[in-house]
Amino acid sequence: MATAQATPRTASGPPGSGPLAALRDRPALAKLLSLLVVAAVAVPLAHARWGGGAWPGALTVDLSGPLGEVNDWIIGNRDSHPLFLYFFGHISNAVVLSVRGVYLALLALGWAGVTAVAALVAWRTAGVRLALTAGLSFLVCGLLGMWVPTMQTLALMVVAVLASVLLGLLLGLAAGLSDRTFRVLRPVLDTMQVLPAFAYLLPVVLVFGIGVPGAVLATVVYAAPPMARLTALGLRGADAGVMEAVASLGATGRQRLLSARLPLARKELLLGLNQTIMMALSMAVIASVIGAGGLGDRVYQALSSVDVGAALAAGIPIVLLAVVLDRTTEAAGRRIGTEPTGPAALRGARGWGLAALIAAAVAVVGRFTGGRIWPEGAVVAIAEPVNTAKDWMVDHLYTGIPVVGGTADWAAHFTNWVLNPLRDGLQGLPWWSVLLIVAALAWTLGTWRTALTAVLAMAVIGVLGVWDLSMDTLSQVLAAVAVTLVLGFGIAVGAARSTRLERLLRPVLDVFQTMPQFVYLIPVVALFGVGRAPAAAAAVVYALPAVVRITTQGLRGVDPAAMECARSLGATGGQRLRQVQIPLARPALLLAVNQGVVLVLAVVIIGGLVGSGALGYEVVFGLAQGDLATGLVAGAAIVCLGLMLDRVTQPTARRQRKES
């Protein structure tokens, strides 16, 4: 009897081991089954009502009429309406006067004075090594014959960064002190950062015209969000105990802000300044399309004539400026809260006073010796030898190489075997199946809100009437991301295992990450021709450094105890990588995928200048023709595409906590 009673219990299993318990243990499977149930009901209804091909025309909205009317109204009233005369006009004049004032001040310092100021500020902020780097960087700008364009770019940068920091601080203060404002501003900041620069260059040009004001304001729109985000993060993350202590002393709201919140958020504020500077500098080339001048204009002109040498001569100073500014602000952030070092006579205000005195003396001596502008006799021309090397590479690598073929053949094969099938496959999928795939990916990584956001973003693309173009752009992004991840993960694994390789890679990654996006397009066009493959190649080069850095950091950050335990159990290097490092570094790897997707999307859109077509071409065409409807609709579709890709590649904080 006892045996007969024991058998049913054994067959039924332990309590809680039924199908429902299995689903609780595997939430991803439960989500997919729930989605399958919803799809079984909704798909037949949608297919019967609207069909199963591309996005149905009955669900699209034509915005060309209303946007065309707005475009015509702006053009017709730009020279007479009070809004333009007494508001936008004053803003434009203030920007022009500010940029011109900074530019004249830089010229008044002369090349020696500017170099001395840069070196001395770096010395006081980060030490002797960075001071030498800063001084040599400005000297290289002069040696390349780019002193005047560098000063023009620097003047525009100073004004744009100051305006971006001011706007970012105001928005960050509002978001950091109010939960409601934070919730309202978050999607606005997301849109400002995801919207491609070309898309908002068009309305800026319509309002302010071609020239410096439009370039500065477009840069502010692009560079202010990081400052706002990090300011809000620093204020909201202030130590609760400190804030409670300050409040208990009877401090007012303003006193708590000035004496506690802002000092506690100094590191976040400096990081925001760093990111704002880097993003403003990255806009230097893009803003040249609407008359910013400076180094960006030289790069843009070189792109139009496929002049690799001229582009490199103008691109190197941009990289050097980015490296110096990045290292200086980063060092300033590290030194916050640490005790000052060095001789007591050089600490604090005394050291800065000595630095200012030395800079003034160097500037005066330079002016008296005729050093206002870099002497033409001290210029090293690199354009011709670089173009000669480029011509040799094109002649020998473009086509005709036995067995492996040339770069043109690789581009053709990549287009025919990867890009075309992927595009045709995405465009051939029923619209509702694309929404289901997006929902499944987003819900698996996040919550139902994440999935709903991603699906709505794709639905907006369809409603805007650019479904097929968006699938074309998506195919280019997916192909470029796949190549980026294969190369990036492979390089990162090597860098994580070898400290020497990581040190060798760091300067290379710095250069590739700070080089303007346009600069990448020129050599790839020379080597691969015009089309979608060059745009994908440029996107891979641009996104690769971020993927390598994040993946390397994630693999190196794995708990040493776990690695030692696996090693003591006899696991090989490959087994430790597959079974320990990769699973434990999964959040970092997903972040690398997310950043790779965002960066690839940015360059694929700019690839519209070199024949990538799809949404990138629509944005560029809208800017070139002054067609607000075409440019803004394509820009809005890119924002939705970026939002969807972000949601399906980044797990929510709740999921990361569960996995940890």
C-alpha positions, 0 to 999 in steps of 0.5 A: 500500500505504501508503495502504491501511494508513493508512486503517484507522488513520484510521477507528479513530481515535487510541489510547484514543478508543473507547467506554471512553475516552469513558466515562472522560472523562465519569464522570457518563454512566458512572455513569448507565449503570451505574445503568441496568444495575442498574435493568434487573435490580432494577426488574422484580423489585421491581415483581413482588414489591411492585407499582409504586405508592406504598410497599408496605405490606409494607415498613412498620413500625408504631412507634406501639405501642412509642412509645406505651408509652414515652410512657405510661411517661414520663407514669406515672413522671414524678413518682415514678421516681428518674431523674426525681426525682434526675437530671432534677429536679436539672437542671430546678431548676438551669436555673430558678435560673440563668435567674432569677438572670440575669434578676434581675441584669439587672433590678438593673442597670436599663435604663440599666445594661444599655444601658451594658454592651452599648454598652461591651462593643461598644466594647471589642470592635468600636469606637465605631460598633458601640457606638452601634448596641448602645446604640441597639438596647437603647433601641429595645427599650425604646421599643417597650415590650418591655424586660421581655420582652427581659430575659426572652429575654436571661436565657434566652439567656445560660443556654442559650448558656453550656450550649450552648458548654460541651456543644459544647466537650466534644463538639468536644474529643472529636471533635477529638482522636479520629478514631473519636469524630469519625466517631461524633459526625458523624451525631449532630450531623447529626441534631441540626441537621436534626431540626425543633425541633418534633419534639424539643420533644415528648420534652423536654416529656414529661420536663421539662414546660411551662416554662423548663427544657424551653425551655432544654434544647431550645435547647441541643440545637439550638444546641450542634452548631455549637460542637462542629463548629467546635471539632473543625474548629479542633483538627483543623486545627491547624498540624502544624509547630507541634504537632510543635515543641511535642511535640519540647519534651517537652510533655504531651498536656494542655500541647499542648492548652492551649498550642497546639491551643486558641490556634491554634483561637481563630478557629474557637471564636469563630465557633462562639460566634457561630453558637451565639448566632444559633441559640439566638436563632432558637429563642427563638420556637419555644421559646415554644410550651413556655413559654419566655416573653419575646419569643418568647411575644409573637410566638407570641401574635401569630401565633395572633391574626394581629396583625402589629403586635404580632408586629413590635413583638416581632420587631424586638428579636429582630432587634436582639439578633441583629445586635448579638451577631452583629457583636460576636462577628464583630468579636472574631474579626477582631481575634484576632492583630492589634495593639491600636489606640487610646490605650495607656491604654485597651488590655488590662485597663485599657480593660476596667476603665474600661468596667466602672467606667463601666457601674457608675456608669451603673447606680448613677445609673439605680437612684437615679433609678428606672430599674429598668424602662423607663418606661411613658411613654416607649413608642412604640406601633407595633402600631396603625399597623402593623395599620392599614397591614396592613388597608389592604394586605389590603383593596386587595391581597387580591383584586379587583385588575384584570388581575393579581388579588390575593394570594389569587388568586396563592396559589390559582393557585400552589397549583393550577398548581404545588403540586398538580400537583407533589404529585400527580406525586410521589405518583403515581410508583412508589416504585422510580422515586423511589429511582432518581431520587434515586440518579442525582442523588446519584451524579452529584454525589458518590460511590456512598456519597453515593447509597447514603445518599440512597437509604437515607434515602428507604427509611427514610421508606417504612418509617416509613409516611409516604411520601405525606406526605413526597412532599407535603412534598417538593413544597412544598420543591421549589416554594419552592426553585425560586422562591427560586433564580430570585429569588436568582440574579437579585438576586445577579447584580445585586449582583455587578455593582454594589457600590452595590446590594450595600451597599443590600441588606446591611442588608435581608438582615441583617434578613430573615435574623435575623427569627424564622421565625414572624414571616414567617408572620404577614404572609403569612397576612394577605396569602395566607390559610391553606394551603400557599402561605403556608408556601411564601412564608414559606420563600422569604423566609427562604431568599432572603438566604442564597442571595443572599449565597452567590451574590454572594460566589461570582460576585465571587470569580471570578478577575479574570484570567479575567474580563479575558481574556474582556473582552479577547476582546470578550465581552459582559457576558452572555457573561462571566456565562454562560461565565466567572462561572457555570462558575467559581462553580459550587461556590458556586452549588451551596452556595447551592442546598444552603443554600436547600433546608435553609432552605426545609425548616425553614420549610415544616415550621413552616408546619404551623401555618398549614395546610401539612399533610403532615409539618409538620402531623404534627409540630405535631399530635404536640406539641399532643396529646402524641402521641410516636409521631406527632411522632417518626415525622414528625420522623424522616421530616423528618430523612431528607428533609433528609439526602436533599436535602443529598446530592443538592444538595451535591457531595463534596469529591473531586468539587470537587477534580476540577472545580477 
